[in-house]
Amino acid sequence: MSRIISIVILFAALWQGAEAFGQDRGWATAIAWRPDGEMIAIASSIGVWLFDAEFNELGHVHVKQSESFVPWLPRVKEKRFVPPIFLSWNAAGDLLAVGNLQTVEAPIQIIDIDKLEVVSEMSTRLLAWTPIQWHPKDNLIVVGTYDGTVHIVDALTGEEVFYFVERKEKVRNEIKNSIAGFCWFDEDIIVIISRREIYFVNIGKDELLRTIIVPDTEFDTTDCNREHQLITTSGRLYDIRTGSHMLVFISYDSHVDELTLTLDVAWSPDGRRFVASTEWCQVRVFDGQTGELLARLSGGIHLEQLGNSFYAGSIAWHPDGGRFAVVGQFGDIRVWDVKTYALLRRFDGFEVFDALEVLPYKTREEFLEHECPE
């Protein structure tokens, strides 16, 4: 629970700072490429922005923010708003799901891209914990919660079509019960990764096929590829079919030579590499088979001791696998080429650094020069 409180505190501070300085696009929190690669969605503290492949603005959609009271001021009744942190496109690329982190309920909003408006909204029963995902073909949304349940909901009607809970005696808001991620391997079989177990469930027959218990580990933010490999922000790679541990990848800060916390991970479309975004402004590319470090890049997140779920949507691979984008801490969204690791684009349309006096630097450039060397 302490991690949730720290996330809410930071969100509240950033939102208040963005309001005070009247930022045009707010503070970026997540990014997602449309399946055809022709459009990019960026979630921020004031909504969702849409751009073409060259980051030319196409439109903006206002979405509801999560609401939370400031935990360190219990007598203050004023609520703070938490921006969306999860984005997910459906297979057709005409609907975009927007998810929030919230301490009571977790609203999911569906944007119709042609209309540029929210066409449906739904809430899970308890706190959402994992990135929302779409069914591989149908317009169904799947979301895991902090209490260990999984919900599959019709995106347009809000009707719940599937509900899963394996723990019969779960404890409300116990972190050990929370859902860490999902993998789809066909239209009927979903793999549910909880903090300590992996469940294979046939949603068509509403049947639990098997359970794999992974000892001595706790899964956090995860991603999986078509080869049934599961990568986690704990720095480990697993075979999802057996739950067996395959290898460990370790990321060190390039200029202080110390182990850093991984905040987000994402597989390339072909499943051969994965990107890890860590604190201390690191972005690292690894070989998915050997764990070899292929590239050290700069431009990620710097905040220390931050919960992994905070930036769970900060990495986006282009569908062709030739480039990837990462959301930086101060709006500097960067796009890299996979073959050369050259910086193809730096997009500075989301800026809140000057609104926050949390670091001993006057400008973002000064901060990056001292704390995030290239």
Buried (B, 14 or more C-beta within 10 A) or exposed (E): EEBBBBBBBBBBBBBBBBBEEEBEBBBBBBBBBBEEBEBBBBBBBBBBBBBEBEBEEBEBBEBBBBBBBBBEEEEEEEEBBBBBBBBBBBEEBBBBBBBBBBBEBBBBBBBBBEEEEBEBEBBBEBBBBBBBBBBBEBBBBBBBBBBBBBBBBBBBEBEEBBEBEBBEEBEEBBBEBBBBBBBBBEEBBBBBBBBBBBBBBEBEEEEEEEBBEBEEBBBBBBBBBEBBBBBBBBBBBBBBBEBEBBBEBEBBBBBEEEEBBBBBBBBBBEBBBBBBBBBBBBBBBBBBBEBEBBBBBBBBBBBEEBBBBBBBBBBBBBBEBBBBBBBBBBBBBBBBEBEEBEBBBEBEBBBBBEBBEEBEBEEBEEBBEEBBEE
